[in-house]
Amino acid sequence: MANKVLLIEDEVKTGEMLKKALESEGIEVTWATDGAKAEKQVEKGKFDLIILDLKLPKFSGDQVLEYIRDKDPYVEVLVYTNYQDPPVMKKLINLGVDAYINKGSDADLWGTVNIIKSKLDPFSNEKKESVLEAIPDDMFKESKETNI
């Protein structure tokens, strides 16, 4: 099953490039081009990760993040922007943004894709196996003792 990502980006070229790059990696991408459309997408379904620009039509990125946190406080949100206003950044931290990636002319598209992939699957197969091997065999067996 493919990971589901909501991309909230109003710049068409940036959105198209990132969407195509993520889809080429087997990631299912829903793209919203403004804050209102983003809120409708969040209302419709669950996402494994949300990529959020801050400068958006209709609602600002921090307003959209407030809405997202109200609807799904556990979804990972990655801010993808070149906007860096200290009061807004503080608000994002307080709202629990999970990561920040600077975009712009010098941004590395494939570096961004790799960061997104690492957020979607934080454990390599080797790491997953080592964690599972560390769990004692009897941990999930029902206890034979009865409580009186």
C-alpha positions in Angstrom: 0.0 0.0 0.0 1.4 3.4 -1.0 2.0 6.1 1.5 -0.5 9.0 1.2 0.9 12.5 1.2 -1.0 15.8 1.0 1.1 18.5 -0.8 -0.1 22.0 0.0 1.7 24.3 -2.5 0.4 27.2 -4.6 3.4 27.5 -6.9 2.5 25.4 -9.9 6.0 24.5 -11.1 7.2 23.6 -7.6 4.0 21.6 -7.0 4.3 19.7 -10.3 7.9 18.8 -9.8 7.6 17.6 -6.3 4.4 15.7 -7.0 6.0 13.9 -10.0 9.1 13.1 -8.0 7.2 11.7 -5.1 4.9 9.6 -7.4 8.0 8.2 -9.2 8.9 6.8 -5.7 5.5 5.1 -5.3 4.0 7.7 -3.0 0.4 8.7 -3.5 0.1 12.5 -3.7 -2.9 14.7 -3.3 -2.2 18.3 -4.2 -4.0 21.4 -2.9 -3.1 24.8 -4.2 -4.6 27.0 -1.4 -5.5 26.8 2.2 -9.2 26.3 1.7 -8.6 23.3 -0.7 -6.1 21.9 1.8 -8.7 22.0 4.6 -11.2 20.2 2.4 -8.6 17.5 1.7 -7.8 17.1 5.4 -11.5 16.7 6.1 -11.9 14.0 3.4 -9.2 11.6 4.4 -6.2 10.5 6.4 -2.7 11.2 5.2 0.6 9.7 6.3 2.4 13.1 5.9 1.5 16.6 5.0 3.9 18.9 3.1 2.9 22.5 3.9 3.9 25.8 2.2 3.4 28.8 4.4 2.6 31.5 1.8 -0.8 30.4 0.4 -3.9 32.0 -1.0 -7.1 31.9 1.1 -5.5 30.9 4.4 -1.9 31.2 5.6 0.1 28.0 6.2 0.1 28.5 10.0 -3.7 28.8 9.9 -3.9 25.6 7.9 -1.6 23.9 10.4 -3.9 24.9 13.2 -6.8 23.3 11.3 -4.8 20.2 10.6 -3.8 19.8 14.3 -7.4 20.2 15.3 -8.5 17.4 12.9 -5.5 15.1 13.2 -3.0 15.9 16.0 -0.7 13.0 15.1 -0.1 13.4 11.4 3.4 14.5 10.5 3.6 17.9 9.0 6.7 19.0 7.1 6.9 22.7 6.4 8.3 23.4 2.9 8.9 27.1 2.3 11.5 29.8 1.9 9.5 32.1 4.3 11.2 32.6 7.6 9.4 35.1 9.9 10.4 34.5 13.5 7.0 34.9 15.1 5.4 32.5 12.5 8.3 30.0 13.0 7.7 30.1 16.8 3.9 29.5 16.2 4.8 26.5 13.9 7.0 25.0 16.6 4.2 25.5 19.2 1.7 23.8 16.9 4.1 20.8 16.6 5.5 21.0 13.1 7.7 17.9 12.6 10.3 19.2 10.1 11.3 22.2 8.0 12.7 22.2 4.5 13.9 25.3 2.8 12.8 25.6 -0.8 14.0 27.9 -3.5 16.3 28.1 -6.5 19.1 26.3 -4.6 16.9 23.6 -3.1 17.7 20.0 -4.0 14.6 18.3 -5.3 15.9 14.7 -4.7 17.3 15.7 -1.3 13.8 16.9 -0.4 12.2 13.6 -1.7 14.7 11.6 0.4 13.8 13.6 3.5 10.1 13.0 2.8 10.7 9.3 2.3 12.6 9.1 5.6 9.7 10.7 7.4 7.3 8.2 5.8 9.4 5.2 6.7 11.8 6.1 9.5 13.0 2.5 10.0 15.0 0.7 7.4 14.2 -3.0 7.0 17.3 -3.9 8.9 16.3 -1.6 11.8 12.8 -3.1 11.8 14.2 -6.6 12.0 16.5 -5.7 14.8 13.7 -4.1 16.8 11.5 -7.2 16.3 14.3 -9.5 17.3 14.8 -7.6 20.5 11.3 -8.2 21.7 11.1 -11.3 24.0 9.3 -14.3 22.5 6.9 -14.5 25.4 6.0 -10.8 25.5 2.7 -11.2 23.5 1.7 -14.6 25.0 -1.3 -14.4 27.3 -0.4 -14.8 30.9 -1.4 -18.1 32.5 -1.8 -16.5 35.9 -5.2 -15.4 37.0 -5.9 -12.4 39.2 -8.0 -13.2 42.3 
